Every structure is written in C-alpha cells, then in structure tokens.
Amino acid sequence: MLQPSPAFMVTARPRAVARWLIIVAGLIVAMVIVGGITRLTNSGLSITEWKPITGIIPPLTEAQWQAEFDNYKRIPEYWTFNRDMTLGGFKAIFFWEYLHRVLGRVIGMAFALPLIWFWARKAIPVGYKPRLLALLALGGLQGAIGWWMVASGLVERTDVSHIRLTVHLLTALFILAGIVWTALDLLALHRNRLAAPSRLTLLGAGAIVTLFIQLMFGALTAGLDAGYAFSSWPLMGDAWFPAGTPMMTPAIANAFDNPVVVQFIHRWFAFTAAAMLIGMAARAIRSGALRAGWLVIVLVVVQIALGIATLLTGVQIDIAVAHQANAALLLIAATAAAHRLGQAPRKPMVS
C-alpha cells in the first residue's frame, strides 16, 4: 500500500491553513482598493510620520488634529496645491491614508498571529514553513516600501515618486499571487495527500509575467497622473499617438517617466496581456479548470472595458477604483489558472 506523503502528517491541517491564507488574500485586495482611493484623492501625504506602533492611534483631540495639520503644512504639496485647505478638508484626506495604514497593520497581524498558532499546533504541512516565512518577510518589507514611497514626497516633490509607487503596488500584488498559489497548493494537498506543489509552466509564466508588465504600466500611469493626459479612446486626441509630444533623453526614460508615452503603452500593451491570458485560460479550460479559465476571460474583458471607461470619464474615481480592484481579481484568477496548468496528474490511491 502506498504510504502517505511526508507533507501530510496526522496533525497537519492543509485546508485550515489554506482558508486562513484566502482570508489574508481578501484583505490584500481590500488594501489595493483603499490604496487606489488614497492615490486618487491625493491623500497619501497627509500623514508625514511613520510610527509603526503608536501610529495606530488617530488624533483624538482638536489640539492633536491641529498638530497633524501643522505637520502637513510643512510639506511642498500643501504649499503648492492646498494652501486654502481647512482642518475639515485635511481630516477628509487623513482618513484614507490612516485607513490604508491601519489595514496594513491588520494584514500583518492577520498573517503573523495565525502563522504562530498553526506553527505551534504543528498544523503546517512539511515543506510549507519556509514559503510562509518568506511571505511574512515580504509583508514586512512592503511596510518599509510604503514609507519609502511616502518619504519621497515630503521634501522636494509635491507627490510621491511614481517609481516607488509602482514598486509598492507590484510588491503587494506579488505577495497576493504568492499567497493564492500557496493556498491552492494546500487545498490540493487536502484533496489528495500525495499531491505535489504545482509548478509554473512556460505558458503560465508567460501569461503572469505579461500581466505584471501591464500592471506595472498601470501603476506608472497612476503615479504620473498619466490617465488625465488624454480622455479619448482609441485615439489620443485626434491621433493614435499625438504629434509634437516632448520626448526625453535617453529614449528609454519615456517608457517610465513620460506621461503620454506611459499612457500609450498602457493602452495598447493591454491587448498583448489579454491575448496571453486568454491563451492560458483556453489551455486551462481544456485541462478541466473551467471555472478558473472562464473567470480569467470574463475579467480580462471587464478590465479592458473599465480601462476605457476610466479614460473616457476623465479618471472618475469610482470607475478608476473598480479598474484597480478588477486588476487584483484578474491576478487571482490568472494565478489559479496557471496553478491548474502546473498540477501533476493526480495519483490514485492504490493498495
């Protein structure tokens, strides 16, 4: 009779660990949404200090609120754009940045505390502890990246660095994909104690990498406010690419720093990403993963439609936030489809 895999011990609870990870993934999606609102409402620089522990307590008295407002008045964003802001207006932008930071702390605790509990109960299957520790470390790094991003807008700039914002968002999405992949491995282990972790196939890797490139240009578009450059589609104004657009030197800088070029790339690379994702989804459907495959196709169509609507409405906040939220859901669906392609055929239990 075949012996159980060493990864499946009597005390191991792969389904319980997977469910915990799925909850954390949901919190990260919420974090991405709140982060998008924070960016679109220009709230990200309203808190000018990083206090990982005491920062969870908001201002409670009028004097404390005034002190926070006075800190904000010292940075270039206030003097350039918001010199007429009232304390009430400051409280409105403070809310979104505060919520973003609190949610980050909640996610950290929602990951670290159950991890300790599952570890102590020996509920984590063999081979998964290093992966979970790596995800925890990435989460800690993400907090530091968040402050690194905010710090870029406190001295000389009137907003945060679009490069640092892109690193911040892509790190969050990479963690999200890693958590989802690990949860799916654990669910497979729960269904079949001989199941090995899924491997990333060439097609799956190509689709995921292409999606991350598109997400990168989406983050650059947000960071540069490039979505406001042209609110027409498919043309940019009256041309496919506007003549007379000032170009940077070296040429490669245009792809990362020129708002017009960044919007152009984000518009049209979307269809390359869509083709890769739909190709992977079709393969997943043929392999039996109907739900993941069709979900990828539907979310790709929705994402393109939301992207066009974001442009045509002049970056209307609710549509732009839906575009970012759908991107996170698309990443989850694409990760599930890629995971299915990399699963080895299930081995039957025989005696």
Summary of the structure (lengths in Angstrom):
residues: 351
radius of gyration: 22.4
end to end distance: 4.0
largest distance: 78.1
contacts: 1121
relative contact order: 0.13
helix: 69%
strand: 1%
